[in-house]
Amino acid sequence: MGNLFSVKDKVVVITGGTGVLGSCIGKYLAAEGAKVVILGRRKDEGDAIVKDIKDNGGEAMFLVTDVMNKEVVEQNCADVLAAYGRVDSLLNAAGGNMPGATIPPTGTIFDVKVEEFERVLNVNLTGTVIPTQVFLRPMVEAGKGTIVNFSSMAAFRPMTRVLGYAAAKAGISNFTAFMANEVATKFTPEIRVNAIAPGFFLTNQNRSLLTNPDGSYTERGNDVIRQTPFKRFGKAEELCGTIQYLISDASSFVTGTVAVVDGGFNAFVM
């Protein structure tokens, strides 16, 4: 059977690849022998990640993208196919939040700015649908492939404040199940679609929400830790094993699932 977990020579495309989680996963997969394509908006950061990967003997390329612009993503796909000839895996790690799509501690639903709510839905949900549509095509033509979407704890529980983000991530979990059925029944069961739901990991987007400048926890940070049996935040590298499992032959009979990596947060009871 060989190494079920091998990702050697797989062409792996990562949207949101310049983020804390995406870049860590990209570097890990490259170290495991994958050919990694980092897609992101920030060229300087993308080039630095690729340089780091290559300096360590890995193979990678960076492409500037806009996951909400299908023409741009289609050009990305063409560039990947020109470089490597195929796409084996797509990781939809692009996402984000905006202040206007959240409800402040002293605010109400009436304070939500609809235009920012729509933008958060777009960048997280539409920004997953468009790359899936584009990069699925070469997988269908090849008759195999894997897609991993990025859901969230907010998809399981309606957490306070993050209205837009939670709605989008719940949509991603639903979209994941939908696409698993869609591709298996209309194309081939050799294409699998799953999602990963990270618990609370410190990223550039949530660091100030969860920690103070001195590193201590904010009130919200303490609430998270209180509900996390492991009593700590996750480390980016702790997502890598689950990602490797989901894009490797080790998960050949797994599709439509949301793999939770959360230190027990979603299992917490009073």
N, C-alpha and C positions, 0 to 999 in steps of 0.2 A: 504493500500500500504506500510505501514511502513516508515522507514526513507530511502528515495531514495538515499541519499548521504552516507549511512553507508558503511564502509569498515571493519567492525568488523569481525575478524577471517579470513579475506582474506589473502592468502599467496602471498606476493608481492616481486618479485625479482628485484633488482636494480643493473644494471651494472654501473660502474663508481660511485659506492655508497660511496666511500671515498672522493669524490670531494665536493666542497663547496655546490653546488646545490643538488647533490645526497644525501649527508648526512643530509641536512636540511629536505628534503622531506621524507627520511627514518625515521627520528626522529618524524616528524609530524604524519606520517601514523601509526607508532607504538603507539603513544599517542591516536590515534583514534581507536585503537584496532586491527590493522592489525598485522600479523606475517611477519616481514620484514627480507629479506635475502639480506645482503650487499655483493656485489661482487666487488672486486678491487684487485689491485696489491700490496698495502701496508698493510701488516698484522698488524703492530703496530697501524696504524690509524683505520683500520677496527675493531680491537678488542676494541679500545677505544670507538668507536661509539656504538658498541654492549653493552659495559659495561654501557655507559650513558643511553641507552634505557632501559636496565634491571633495573638499579638503580631507574628509574622513573616508574617502574611497567610494562614496555612493554616487548614484546617477539621479539627476533631477533637472527640471527646467521650471522657469517662472513665466507666467503670462498674466498681464493686466486684464482684469475682467470687470464686468458689471452684471451680477446675477439676475438683475431685473431687466436686462436688455438682451433679447433673444438673438439679435444679429451679432452682438459682441460674443456671446457664448458659442454661437455657431462657428465664428471665426476661431475661437479658442479650440474647439473640437477639431477643426480642419488642421490647425497647427500641431495638435497632439498626434493626429493620424499621420501627418507628414513626417513627424519626428520618429514615431514608434510603430506606426502601422496598425494600432489597435488600442482599445480601451478595455481593461479587464475589470476595473473597479472605480466607482464614483463615491466619494464621501462628501455629503452635503453639509459642510460645517459652517457655511456662511450664515450670519444672523446678527441680531443686535436689538437694542431697545432705545427708546427716546423718552425724555422727561414728560412730554405731553401725552404719552400713551400710558402713563402711570397715574395713580391717585396718591397725592401726598398724604402723610399721616393725619393731617388736619382737614383734608379735602374730602370731596364726594364725587360721585359719578358725573356730576355737572361740571367738574373741573377738567375732564378729559377733553383734549383737543382732537377732534375727529380726524383732521388731516394728518396728525402725527400717529394716531391709532392706525390709520390706513397704511401709512408708510411702514410701520412696524409689521403689520400683516404682510405687506409686500416683500420686505427684505427677508423675512423668515420663511413665509409659506410660499409665495410666488417665486421667491429666490431659491426655493428647493424644487418647485415644479418645473421651472424653465431648464435648469441644468439636467434634470432627470429626463425631460423630453429630448433634449439634444444629445446627451451622451448615451442614452438608451439605444439610439439607432445603430451605432456600430456594434453594440453588444448583440442586438437582434440579428444583424447580418453575420456576426461570428457564431451565433448560437449559444453564447454563454456570457456570464458576467455577474457582478454583484454590485448592489447599491446599498449604502448605509446612510440613512438620514439622521439628523441630530434633533432628538426630542428633548424633553426636560422634565424635571420634577413637577414643574408648573402644569404639565399636561395631565398629571394624575390628580392634583389637588388645586382648587382655585385659590392660589396664594394671594394674600393681601397685596394691594398696590399694583402688581404687574399685569394689569388688565389686557393690554394689547399683546404682550409677549406670551402670556398664558394661552390666550385664544389661538395665536398662531401655532404654538407648540402642540396644542391639542389637535389642531388641524394636521400637523405633520404626522402624528401618531396614526390618525385616521387615514391619511394619504398613503402611509407606509403599508397598512393592511390592504387598502384598495389596490395599490400597485402590485403587491405580491400576487394577488389573485389575477389581476389583469395580465401580467406578463407570463405567468405560468400557464394560464388557460388559452391565451391567444397567440403566444409565441413559443416559449419553451420553459420547462421547469428548471433548465440549466441556468436561468437568470433568476437570481434571488434578491428580494428587497427586504431589508430589515432596518431597524433604527436602534440607536443607543440613547439612553436617557441618563446623562450625567447628573449626579447629585450636585452638591455645592463645591465648586472649584474656584479658586481665586483667579480672576482674569482682569484684564485692564478695564473691562466694562463694569464689573461689580465690586472691585476692590474697595472703593470709597464707600460703598453701601454697606459692606460687611466688616470692614476694619477701619480703625482710626489711623492717623498718620504715624502714631507710635507703635502700630502693630497690634494693639489691643482690639477686642471685638466691639463693634457698635451694638446698640440694642438689638438690631435685626440680626447681626452676626451671632449674638448670644442666643437668640431665639432658634436659629438654625442649629447651632451646636447642641442646644438642649434637646432637640428632636433628632439628633444623629447619634445612634448607639456607639459609633466609633469615636465620638467626641472630638472630631477634627474635620477640617476641610480636605477634599481630595487633592491629590497631586496629579498634574497633567499626565505624567507617564503611567498613571494607574488606569488610564483609558486604553492604552496601547494593546494590551493583551486581548481585550474584548473585541477591539477593531480587527486585530489579526485573525481571531477566531471567525468573525463574521465574513471576512473576505477570502478565507482559505477553505480548502476542502474539508476541514474539520467540521464545518457547519453545513455540509452538503444537503441535509434534509431539514434545514431551518429556513423558514421564510415567513414574513408577515409579523415578526415579533419585535418587541421593544425590550432590549437588554438593559437592565437597570444597573448602574454602577454608582452607588450612592452612600456607602458606609452604613446602610440600614435605614436611611432617612424615611423611605417610603413604607417601611415596615414598623415604624415607631408607633407605640401606643402609650398612653398615659400610665 
